[in-house]
């Protein structure tokens, strides 16, 4: 069963359970996938993972703004949406595993440009580690 079929089935189950937040979040995700497919053609699993990670990052950024202005009602709903979207992401790497990948990449190349090193590491940990964590790990490895 492909990803969109799984999402449709999950949405049907959420509708039966009358879980409005889950239904809305899955509908939103389906629309984002469809829009990306219109722009880029059929998406593979890595592209869908990147899309979901991007949406989670945007929601977390918005969540900070909502917390800053005291919109507690929206904060609770956004946290619920983020939790639902994170179910579709691969399990995040531990800090030790991330450091091992960074050490491997840094030792295998003569490159010392932080941006290029981050790009190399991100290629190996797609969806399994946040860009901010990778950046911090590369900075630590270079110092």
C-alpha positions in Angstrom: 0.0 0.0 0.0 1.5 3.4 -1.0 1.7 6.3 1.3 -1.4 8.2 0.0 -3.5 5.1 0.4 -2.3 4.7 4.0 -3.1 8.3 4.7 -6.6 7.9 3.2 -7.2 4.8 5.4 -5.9 6.7 8.5 -8.2 9.6 7.7 -11.2 7.3 7.4 -10.3 5.7 10.8 -10.0 9.2 12.3 -13.3 10.2 10.9 -15.0 7.1 12.4 -13.4 8.0 15.7 -14.5 11.6 15.3 -11.0 12.8 15.9 -11.3 16.2 14.2 -7.7 17.3 14.8 -6.3 14.1 13.3 -8.7 14.3 10.4 -7.7 18.0 9.7 -4.0 17.2 10.0 -4.1 14.2 7.7 -6.2 16.2 5.1 -3.6 19.0 5.3 -0.8 16.5 4.8 -2.6 14.9 1.8 -3.0 18.3 0.2 0.6 19.2 0.7 1.7 15.9 -0.9 -0.7 16.5 -3.8 0.6 20.0 -4.3 4.2 18.8 -4.3 3.3 16.1 -6.8 1.7 18.7 -9.1 5.0 20.7 -9.0 7.5 17.9 -9.0 5.8 14.7 -10.3 5.4 11.5 -8.3 7.2 11.7 -4.9 9.3 8.9 -3.6 9.5 8.0 0.1 12.5 10.3 0.8 10.7 13.3 -0.8 7.6 12.7 1.3 9.8 12.4 4.4 11.4 15.7 3.6 8.0 17.3 3.0 6.7 16.2 6.3 9.9 17.3 8.1 9.6 20.7 6.5 5.9 21.0 7.6 6.9 20.0 11.2 9.7 22.6 11.2 7.3 25.3 10.0 4.7 24.4 12.6 7.4 24.4 15.4 8.5 27.9 14.3 4.9 29.1 14.3 4.4 27.5 17.7 7.2 29.7 19.2 5.4 32.7 17.9 2.0 31.6 19.3 3.7 31.0 22.7 5.3 34.4 22.6 2.0 36.2 22.2 0.1 34.0 24.7 -2.2 32.1 22.3 -2.5 29.0 24.6 -5.5 27.7 22.7 -3.6 27.6 19.4 -0.5 26.2 21.1 -2.3 23.1 22.3 -3.8 22.5 18.9 -0.5 23.0 17.1 1.3 20.6 19.5 -1.3 18.0 18.7 -0.8 18.5 15.0 3.0 18.3 15.3 2.7 15.0 17.2 0.4 13.6 14.5 2.8 14.6 11.7 5.9 13.2 13.6 4.2 9.8 13.6 5.0 9.7 9.8 8.7 10.6 10.3 11.4 8.0 10.9 12.7 7.7 14.4 15.2 10.5 15.2 18.8 9.5 15.6 20.4 9.7 19.1 23.1 12.3 19.7 25.7 9.6 19.9 24.7 8.1 16.5 24.6 11.5 14.9 28.1 12.3 16.3 29.4 9.0 14.9 28.0 9.9 11.4 29.6 13.4 11.6 32.9 12.0 12.7 32.8 9.5 9.9 32.1 12.2 7.3 34.7 14.7 8.7 37.4 12.0 8.8 36.6 10.7 5.3 37.1 14.1 3.6 39.6 17.0 3.6 36.7 19.4 3.3 36.5 22.0 6.2 33.8 24.2 4.9 31.0 23.8 7.5 28.2 24.3 4.9 29.5 21.5 2.7 30.0 19.2 5.6 26.5 19.8 6.8 25.2 19.0 3.4 27.2 15.7 3.3 25.9 14.7 6.7 22.3 15.7 5.9 22.5 13.4 2.8 23.3 10.4 5.1 20.7 11.2 7.9 17.8 12.4 5.8 14.7 12.7 8.0 16.5 11.1 11.0 18.1 14.3 12.4 17.1 18.0 12.4 19.3 20.4 10.5 20.0 22.4 13.7 21.2 19.3 15.4 23.4 18.4 12.5 24.8 21.9 12.4 25.7 21.8 16.1 27.3 18.4 15.7 29.4 19.5 12.7 30.5 22.7 14.6 31.5 20.7 17.6 33.5 18.2 15.4 35.3 21.1 13.6 36.3 22.8 16.9 
